[in-house]
């Protein structure tokens, strides 16, 4: 069952996150303005405070693209 308090908590955490990292929402806007198609690659790269680098990527499938589009609609409707 959906808990409205959870959504409120997530909104507050997101606001704090974006206040501390203001370039990230601009990055997400640039990504949302770009049409992601099957075959597009999303890369993840993390460098720890100790300097260790961890990287991976995924090639989007048709199902991935549909899921991303549905998530975008959910986020838009929550605003």
Buried (B, 14 or more C-beta within 10 A) or exposed (E): EEEEEEEEEEEEEEEEEBEEEEEEEEEEEEEEEEEBEEEBEEEEEEEEEEEEEEEEEEEBEEEBBEEBEEEEEEEEEEE
